[in-house]
Amino acid sequence: MTHQEISALWDVMSEAWAAGDAQAFATIFDPEVEFVTVRGEEHHGRDAVEKSHAALFTTIYQGTLLKPEVRLVRELAEGLCLVHATTTVYPAGITTHAQAVVRRGRAGWSIVAFHNMIPGGTR
């Protein structure tokens, strides 16, 4: 059940990306999330994630789709998991790899740490 619940976070991410909805995109992140982008930029907190994605959705990634695949969910402690996921942006064909830490709280699962990168650094 845990894998399904955690994969649902990436489903929300994908749906929000397709809609260009940065606010919905940010809802899966903890209010105090630590987020590192593919360019190594650090965003502290959900509001910063929302703001940075709002800019992406109105510029270079406007009208694109995000297809995620959760590849690993490993429980670290009760209610705390390590996640590896890949996402591909269409039609750009850019595939990223993320390592995340997710935590179960009263409202369900949320991402508390997220580090995203492009394998091989070719883009």
Secondary structure, 3 states (H helix, E strand, C coil): CHHHHHHHHHHHHHHHHHHCCHHHHHCCEEEEEEEECCCCCEEECHHHHHHHHHHHHCCCCCCCEEEEEEEEEEEEECCEEEEEEEEEEECCCEEEEEEEEEEEECCEEEEEEEEEECHHHCC
